[in-house]
Amino acid sequence: MTKLKLSAILDDKPVKITIELPAPVFRDLQTYAAIIARTAGEDTPPDPFKLVAPMLQRFMSTDKGFIKAKRDGLHKSILAK
């Protein structure tokens, strides 16, 4: 069984943003979604766009530099501008 960093995608109230992705990144998102579906025994993969938020969340939650800077309040001076 393939061990992915993401699993099922939770349904939460989203904040809508628009982004442009390079075609290879989008194809990788489609592939990732297909692997999630296959691993879960589902026939239909999740919408690739629904993977973006959990991937960003996972990335930020494991970025030690970001965690330390956030804990130290470094973001407050930037967000206050």
N, C-alpha and C positions, 0 to 999 in steps of 0.2 A: 504494500500500500504506500502511496506517495504521501510524504509528510510536507504539507504546505504551511506557510506562516499564517495564512488566513483560513477560516472555515466558513460556516454558514454566515450569510450577510443578514444582520439584524435590520428590521424595518423600523426606522426612526423618522421623526419629522425633520426633513432636510432643509438646508439653506441652499437656495439655487445659485450656482455660479456657472459661468461659461468658460471653457478652456479649449485651447487647441493643442492637440497631441500630434507628434510625428507619427506617420503611418506605421512604422515598425513597432512603436510603443502600443498603438491601438491593437495591432495584430497580436502582440504578446498578451494584452489584456483579454482578448478573445480566447486565446489559447489557455490562459490561466483559468478563465471561467469554465471552459470545457473540461479542464482537469478537475476543478472543484465538483462539477456535476458528476463526472465519472466516478470520483472518489466517494461521493455521497450516494451513488447508485441512482441518480436522477437522469432522465432522458433529455431534459432541457437545461442548458447552462444559464446561470444568472446573467442579467444585463451587464456587459463589461463595465459600463459607467458606474455601476453600483460597487465596483471593486476599488475605485479610486479613493474614496473616503477611508475605508478600513485600511488600505495600504498606507495612506498618509498618516493615519492614526498610529498604526503599528511602527512605522518609521520613526515618528516623533517620540513615541513611548520607549523606544530602545536607543535613542540618540543621547548618549551620556552628556555631551557638551550642551545640548539643548536643555536637558533636565536640570543640569547644574545652573545654567544661566537663568532659567525660569525660576528655580528655587531662590536664587540670589536677587531676583527682582530686576534683572537687567532689561526686561521687556517693558517695564512700567514707564521709563523715561521716553522710550520710543513711541509707545501708544498714547502718551499724554500730549504729543505734539499735534 
